[in-house]
């Protein structure tokens, strides 16, 4: 029973925890990008966005049209 109580507290904490926009910037909406298979981490460096996940690394050029990465 103690494990269930701990799980409930942790799950509730995750639901009510919201990042502070003043510290972290605005909340970004996620979207599926054609040619990607999902990711667990992203990094922007220069003109490129690097998306890593599930044994893969996908690189997108983002400067010419950021709304539609290539």
Steps between C-alpha positions, in 0.01 A plus 500: 500500500789740574625458143160598361486807725848608391409449135185711545698785657764492227243482220307792648820702532575450133153611395505825699863587422510755220816666373538872569476685167708787637787258563465251214323700228160434345351152487557351156239297316627164380441383145599208283756589235498298179804274487535468876420199713460675833772615732602521863744790471556796269775758459519806278845597375534767235276422204418147612275317744625161617237251623616183676286205594463122493841432347478776240622853438309721256633837384270774370595829331285765671606844374335520158150415633491428875132397486587228247843350582676303227 
